[in-house]
Amino acid sequence: MRVAVVTIAAGRHGHLAAQSAALGRSLLAPAAHVVVAMGDPAVAAVVPTADLVHVPRVDGRLPLAAARNAGVARARALGADLLVLLDVDCLPDPALISRYAAAATTHDGLLCGPVGYLPPPADGGYPTDGLRELAVPHPARPVPPEDAVVACADPDLFWSLSFACTPATWDQLGGFCEDYTGYGGEDTDLGWTALATGTGIWWVGGAWAYHQHHGVGGPPADHLHDVVRNAGVFFDRHGRWPMLGWLEDFARQGLARVDPTTGRWAAA
């Protein structure tokens, strides 16, 4: 099986370099690492061995959906039989690619490995092994046994941090919807598109990705207008509001509100 890993990046050069090194320790080596640089030409120097694709920003926004689609298009042009999309912050476990490849032989659909969150690294960065013991799984997502594949019934739990699918599944879903521009909503949309098209979502035990630490602080107020706009796109496509936790936090801060005339969320 010819596996291609697709990563989109803008900044986070240290995280990208660490990811590239971790891929080199994979039990099953990827045939290609496609890196999509979103308006960041300096990415080329960070991963000189990667297959690089450049996608410009749109009105200053990160084109997350379009960048992932461009990366997948390149991976398919390289002959990939399995597409593994990995967030730039994620370090793959040595078994991640092999576990996704094994699951793809028995299960069709979106294959999602568990993600563990790492503490800040010590001086010198993260160790090359033992990350599983350091990482804390997200409490909202299940952690299947290491050799199990378990059905996921909640499309809201699909996140694009780490997942895999075949080109046939990608075609069934149509890739990421490029009506989403900037930050937020496009991955939840793919999960709900899977539900609408009868495409399975599966938890793949043992396909661990380890999320490198970076600062976070509540809802992404710096992406307020993107989140509100993209929430509207999602509502028009699926008839429900996504990212409600963020939207309600914005409302409590006086940053967003529900327009009483239209019933739609809007920036305040």
N, C-alpha and C positions, 0 to 999 in steps of 0.2 A: 504494500500500500504506500503510495506516494503522498506524504503529508506536508502541507505548507502551513506555517504559522504566520498570521497576519497581525501586525501591531500598528496602531496609529499613534503619532507622537507630535507634540509641540512643547518644547522645553522638556523638563524631567530627564535631562541627558544622563545623569548618574543612574537613575532607575533603569533607563533603556540599556545602558552599558552592562549593568548587573543582570538584566534579563537575558541579554545576548550571551553572556558568559554561562548562565544557568542552562540555557538551551544546549550549550556545548557539552553538558553533563547528562543529557537525556539518554535513557536506555535505548530508545528508538530515536535516532537522529532525524530531525526534519529534513526533507529534501530542499526546502527553501524557507528563509525567513524574510517575508515581505514587510517592509517598514514604510508606512505612508507618512511623509512629513507634511504637516498642515501649516504652510506658510513659514517653515523653519528650515532654511537651507543648511544650518549648522548640524542637523541630524546626520548628514552624510559622513561627517568626520567621526561621529560617535560609533557608528556601526558600518565600517567600510566593507564588510563582507556581506551585508544584507542586500537584498534586491530592493532598490529604493524607488518609491513613487512619490512625486510631488503634487500636492493639491493646494491651491491658494485658499486663503481665508476669504470669506464673503462678508463684505461690510464690517470687517474686523472680527467676525464670529468664527469659531472653530466649526468647520463643516463635518461634524462627527459621522453622520449617516453617509454622506457622500464619500468620505475618506475610507470608511469600512468597505463600502461597495467597490471603490477603486482598488483597494487592496485585494479583495476577493477576485476581482476581474483579472488582476495580474497573476494571482496564485493559480487560477484556472488556466491562464495562458501558458503557465509553466508545467501544466499537466497534473495538477494536484487531484488526488482521489478523495482526500479528506482535508477539510478546511478547519484549522484551529485558530480562533480569534482570541487574543490575549491582550488585556489591558497593559499599558506601558508600565504600570506600577507593580505588575504581577511577576513573581519569580516562579517558573514551572518546577514542580517536583520532578526528579529524574524519571518517574513513572507516568507523568501526565500524558505524554504523547502516546505511549504504548497502551495505557488504559483507554484513552479515547479511541484509538485504532481498534482495540478489541471490542469495545462496546458498539462501534459502527458496523461490525460484522453481524451483529444479532439484533440491533435496534435501529429503526429509522426515526429521524426527527432531530430535535435540538438536544445535544448531549451536554450536560452541565456538571462540571466537577466542583467539589467543595472548595471554598476560598477561606483561608485562615489569615488573620490580620496580625502582622508582626509589630513588636514594640520598636521604639527608636533603636537604630543599630549602635553597637559599641564602636569605639574608634577602630578604623580599618574596615568598617562595613559588616555586613552579615556573614556568618560562616558559610562554607560551601556544603555543609550537611547539618543535620539536626534541626532544620527549620520547622519540621512538624511539631516538635516539642515546644518551640517558642510561639507558634501561631495560635490565635484564638479564633475559632469558627464564629461566623455571624449567628446570633441566636435565632434569627427568623428562618434559617435555612437548615434542612436536614443534613446529616452526615451519614451516608450509607456505609455498610461494611465495605472493606477495602476491595472486595471482588464482586460487589453487587451492582446491579443497575435497577433503579427504582423509579416508578412513574411519578411525575409531578402533576398535580391537579390544579395548581394555582399559577396562572400566567404572570401574575404580579411578581412572582419570585424569580422570573427569568431576568438575569442581569448580564450585561455583555462583558463583564470582567474576564470571564473564561468560559468558552463554550466551543463546541465542534459540531460540524454537520457535513454531509456529503454535498457535492454540487447539485444532485437531484433534489435534495431537501431545500437547498438555497433557491432553486428555481421555483419550487412549489410555494415558497414564502414570498418570492420576489425581492429578496434582499431587504435592506433597511429603507424605509420610506424617506425620500429626500425632501418631503414637505417640511420635515423638521430641520430647522437651521439653528445653529448654536447649541446650547447645552440643555439636555433634559428631554425625556419622553421617547426617544427613538428606540431604546432597547425594550421598554415596556410595550411599545407598539408591536415589536416583533413577537413578543410573547403572546399578545392577544391575537395577532395574525395567525400564529400557530394554532391557537384554539379555534379560530374561525375556519381554518382550512383543514382541520382534522389532523394536524401535524403533532406528533407526540413530543412531549418535553420529558427528559429523563435525567435523573440524578446518577452520576457515574462515580461510584466509590473508588477511591485510590487515585483519582485524577486531580491531585491537590495543586492549587496555585497559592502562593504566599504573597499577600499584599504588603508591599514595602510601606513603611510608615511615612506619612506626611501630615502636615497640620490641617486640621478641619475645625470648623466652628459653626455648627448649626446649619440652618438652610442657606443655600448659596446665594446670598443677597447680591453678589456681584453679577449673577446671571439672572436677576429678577425678570427682566423683560423677555429673555429667551424662555424661561420656565413658563411664564404666563402665556406667552404666544403659543408655545408648543403644547401646553395643556389644552388650549383651544383646538389645535389641530387634532389632537388625540380624541377629544370629545366629538368632533365632527366625524371622525372615522369609526369610533367604537361606542358612542353614546354614553360615555361615563367620564368622570374626571379622574385623571391620574395625578400622582404626586401630591395627594391631598394633604399629607403631613407638612410638606413645604409650603403649599398655598395657605394653609391655615396658620402656620407660623408667620408667614408674610403678613397675613391679615392682622394678627395680634400685634405686630410691629407697626401697623399703619402703612405698610408698603403695597398691599393689594387688597382688593375687595370684590364682592360679587355685585355686579351692576344690577340694580333692582329692575331696570327696564328690560334687559336682555337675558338676565339670569346667568350671564357668563362672567368668568373671572377676568379682572383687568388690573393693571398696575394702578395704584392710587395716585 
